[in-house]
């Protein structure tokens, strides 16, 4: 399995949302118990989610929860249709790029009362993660899990080149120097994969250069600022130096697969890659990970999922009780032991770290101190889907990165201007 960031699976068109007039969610079960529906998209997490549901039902005998598994490529299309028709599930997974869109259209249940009463305590989760699920001062989601990005490296290639493994002393300059030493184009081996990816690559370096992708008020692009251009240029310089496969190669074969095949020395990859690498006998023990190298400063993008409730659920009290349990230490421990994701509840991540002891997975946690929320707006997809198209020519060398950055800023500002 070659995992991709969990937001990259679909596009939601804001204009089609939302007139959720009718009440939706689960129907009463007929035996006096409240029936809740819970929609998720990852079949690998289904066993852990079912164990969590079983635990919840054991302490809430008046509530039954039915899990709806919807494939990731259909999840947002189906949720959009259900929300428009007033029949969305009572509780469902939410990601950063769609959170403001659904919150602003009145689809999500505000958690203000649960937070005020102490039922939900946001200090249990990384602050930068909770912030993703707040809109205009109101919290709509309880963090479920999170991911950060690290520098993965191939130990065999480093050993062959007699280069010390990466560590927390590395800077952008170290990456560039080592990438040159590891590259042997005649053997099809490259020092680094430098695809035009936001979450894994240039968002991190933009923040490390002191730049921003979007202004704090969410109204203007940061791409035309010098610091953001510097963050982009880090990657385009690696492409120019010939130490990364071409853009076409990384389009034909996903970069993590090139890394797993032993053709790439270094790869900026997420915590979500760990389980796929661990399951691949070719690289299982031959790769490792450390914190991201430093630019002008340290920074890493944090993203993660939250559990949210449908604003029109027939059972807001029970849905809130279930969301609260989903955000509990008990639920987080079950997730951690499964190894698929890093649980969001502070202090429960050790089981995830211990689930794959061959890797320095603590690197992903060590970066929480300087984590920056994944950049979003009310209609994130409207500008985020334009990034690879506009930046692609800068990666392939057809266009100067300054020019591409200005074009992207203009397109992004146009999209942001349409958000009401």
N, C-alpha and C positions, 0 to 999 in steps of 0.2 A: 504494500500500500504506500503510495506516495502522497502524503497529506499536503494539502494546500491550506492557506489561511481560511478560517471558517466563514469569512464574510464574502469571499470572492465567487460565490456560486450562482448569483442571480442579480437581476436588476429590477427594482420596483419603480413604476412610473407614478410620481406623486399625484398627478392629475386624476388618476383613476380612483384614488382614495378620497373620501370615504364617507358614506352616509349610514353609519351603523345604527339604524333606528331600532331594530328589533332586539329582543334579548336573546343571547345565544348561550353556548356552553352545554354542559352535560344536563341530561334530564334526571329527574328524581327516579330512584331505582324501583319504587313500588313497595319496598319493605320498610319505608320510613327513613331510610338512609339517604343522605345527600350524595348525588353522583357528580363527580368532577371529571372533566376531560383535561388531559395534559399532553400537549403536542411537542415532540422533539424531532431531531433530524438525523441523529447519528446512531446507526444500528450497533456500532461497537460499544456505545455507552448504555444500550438498552438494559443489559443485565444489572448494571449498577443502579440505574434509575428505578428498575423494578424492585431491587432490594430496599432502596430508599422509600418507595411507595409502601412496601410491606411494613416497614418500621413505622411509618406515619400512621397507617391504618390500625396497627396494633395499639397505638395510644389515642387514636381518634375513631373509636368503633362506629360512630354515627356517620362517618364519611367514607365513601368508596372513590378510588381514583382509577380511571382507565387511561392507559398510555396510548397515544396515537403516534405511530412512527411514520413520518412523511419524509421521503428522500430529499436530500438537501437541494437538488436541482429543481424540485417542485415546491419546496416549502413556502417560499415567499409569494409565489403566484397563487397558491392555494389559500394562504393566510389572507392575502389581499382580497381575494374573492369572498372568503368567509366573513371578513370584517365588513366589507361593503354590503353583504347580504344580512348582516346582523347575527351571524351564527359562528363566530370565532370560538375556539376552545376557551375554557375557563382560565387555564394557565398555560403558558407556552414559553419557549426559549426566545430570547431577543438578542440581537447583536448591535454593536455600536452604530454602524452606518444607517440602520433603519430606526433606531430608537427615537430620535427627535421627530421623524416623519409620523410615526404611529402615535407618539405622545401629543403632538400638536394637532392631530386630527381627532383627538378624543377617544382613541381606541384603548388606551391603557388606563388601568385603575391607579389613581394617585395613592401613594403609601404614607401620606402625611400623618394620618391618625395613628397608624401602626408605629411610626417613628416617634411621634409625640408620646405615645403610651409606653414606649420602651420595648414593645413587641419586636420591632426590628431595630437593631443597633448597628449603624453603619461603621462604627469604629472597629468592627470585627473584620473589615475588609480593606485592602489597599485603597487609599484615598483617591488616587488617580483613576482607579477602576470604577469606583462608585460614581465619580463625577460624569462618566460617560452616559450614565442612565438618569441624569438629572436634566430637567428642561425648565427653563425660566423659574428656577428656584424650587421646583417640586421634584421629588424622587419618585421614579416609576418602576425601578427594577432593583431586585436584591441580587448582588453578584453571585454567580455560580462557580465560575472558574476563570483562569486568566492564562495568557501566554505573553512571554517576552522573547527577545531574539538574542542569539549568542553567536560566537564565531566557532563554527564546527571546523575540524581539520583532520586530514588523513595522516595518521601517524607513520604509516609505511613510507609515504612520499617525503615526509620530513626527515625520517631516519636515513633514507637513501641520500638525501642532500646534505646530511649532517647539520641540520638546522634545529635549534632548540624549539620545543613546542611553544605555541603562543601562551601568554599569561597576561595578568592585569597591568603589566608595564607597557604593553603595546600601544602604539599610536597609529594614526593614518599612514605616517611615513614608513613605519615598520611593515605594515601590510603591503604597501607598494614595493618596497625593497625585496621582501620575501617572495612575493608573487612572481617577480622577475626571476629569482633564483630557482623557483620550482617549475617554471614553464619550460617545456620541451615540445615545441610544436611538431617536430618531426615524429614524435611518438604519440601525438594527440593529447598530450598532458598539459594542463594549464594551471597556473598558480592559484587562480580564484575564479569563481563564477560571479559575473557582474550584470545580472539581468536588470531590466528596468522595472523592478518591483518596489512598491511603496513601503508596505509594512516591514518587510525584511531588510530592505536596503536604504533607499534615499530618504525616507522619512527620518530614520535614525540619524543619518549624517547631516541632514538639514538641522535637526535639533542640536546635534553635537557641534555644529558651526555657529550656534546661537541664533539660528533662524526660526521661522515658523511656516507651517503649511497654510494655516488659516488664522486670521486675527482672533484674539480672545473673545470678541463679541460675535464672531461667526459671520461677519458681514463682508470681509474682503480677503483676497488671496495674499499669501506671503511669498509666492513664487518669484516675484520681480524684485525682491530684496537681495542685496549682495550676499548675505549669509546663506540664504536658501540656494543661490546659484553655486556657492562654494560647496554646499552639501551635495548638489547634483554633479558638480565637476569632479569630485572624488571618484565617482563611478565612470564618467565619460573618459577621464584620464587613464583609468585602468583598461578601458576598451581600446583607446588609442595606442597604448603601450603593447597591445597584443597579448596580454597575460590572461585574458578571459576568452572563452569560446565566443563565436560571433552571435549576434542577436538571432539570426536564423537558426543556428544550431540549438540555441536555448529555447527557441519556439518549437522546433521539431521534437526535441527531447527535453523534458522538464529538468531544470538545473539540479534538483535533488537527486534525480536518477543518474545524471552525469557524475555527481559526487559519489553516489553509491557504486558506480561502475569503476571507481578508482582513477578517473580522468581529471579530477579537480582536487587541488591541494587544500583550498579553503572555501568555505561556504557560509554566508550569513543566513542562518536558518533558525526556525522557531523551536520553542520547547515542544511543539506538536510533532516535530520530526523525530524525536527521540524514540518513540515506540516503533516507528517504521524502520529506523536504522537497526534497532535491537532485534527486530524480527527478520532481518536480512542477513543470512549466514555469511555473505561475502564481506560485509563491513561490520558485523555485529561487535567485534572487539577491536577493530582496526581504526576506529575514529573516536574523537573525543571533542569536548566543547569547553570554551572559556567565555568570559565576559567580552562585550564588544570593545574594540580598541577605541581610544580616546581621540576626539578631535580637539577643538578649542576647549571643550569641556566634555563631561560624560553625560550621556543621555541614552535612553532606550524607549521605544514605543511599547506601551502596554495596551493589550486588548483582551477581551474576554466576554463570556456570555453572562446574561442575567436571566432570572426567572421573573416573568411579569404576569399580571392578571388582566383579563378582559374587562373593560370598563362597564360593559352591559351584562356581565355574568349575573345569573339569577341568585348566586350564592357568594356575595362579596366577602362575608365574614369567614366562611369556610375556605374560600380561595386564598384569602390573606393568611389564614392559619397554615395552609399547605405551603405557600411561598415562604413563610417564616421557617418552617421545618426544612424546606429545601436549602435554605441559607444557614442551617445550623451546623455546629461542629460535628454532630453525629452523621449528618448527610455528607459532609466534607470528608470525613474519615473513610466512608465507603467509596467515594470517588477516588480518593488518593490511593487506596489499596488496589483499585482496578488499573491504575497506571496510565490511563488514556489522557488525562488532563491534570493540570495543577489546580487543586481546589482553592477557592477564593478566601475561605475563612482563615484568618491569620493564625499561624501556629500549627496548622494541620498538614503542611506541605512536606514534612519529613518522610511520610510514607511514600509519597510520589518520588522523592529523591532516592529513597532506599530501594524502590522497585526496579531500578536499573543501575546497580552499583558500579558497572563498568564505565559509566560516564560521570563527569563532574557536573551533575544536574543542578547543584546548588548555585552554579553560575547564574542561572535564570532568576533565582531568588535574590542573589547578592545585588542585583541591579534595581531592585524595587525602590531603593532610596532616591534614585534619580530618574524614575520612570515618568514618562510624559503620556497623557491620554491619546489614544488613537484619534487622529483629526476627523471630525464629523461636522455636519451642518444639518439643517432640516431636511434637505434632499441631497444627501451625500453622493448618491449614485450619479446625479446630473453632472458633477464635475469630476468625480473620481474615475468614471469610465473613460474620460477624455485624456487622462494622464498618459497611458501607454501610447496612444495614437500621436499625441503632440510631442512627447519626449522621445519617441522611438528614433526619429531622424538624428537627434543629438547623440544617441547611443551608437548608431551605425556610422556616424561621422559625416552625414550629409548636411548637417546644420550645426551651427555653433550653439553651445548650451545656453548662452545668454539670450539668444534670439528665441530658442524654444521655450525658455522659462518665461519670457515676456508674453509670448503667445498663449501659454498655458494660464498665466495670471489673468490675461484679458478674457479668455474663455470662461475661466472660473468665476471672475467677477460678474460676467453676464449671467451665469447660472445662479450665483448667489443673489443677484438683483431681482430674480424672479421668485425668490422665496418670500412668502407672505406669512 
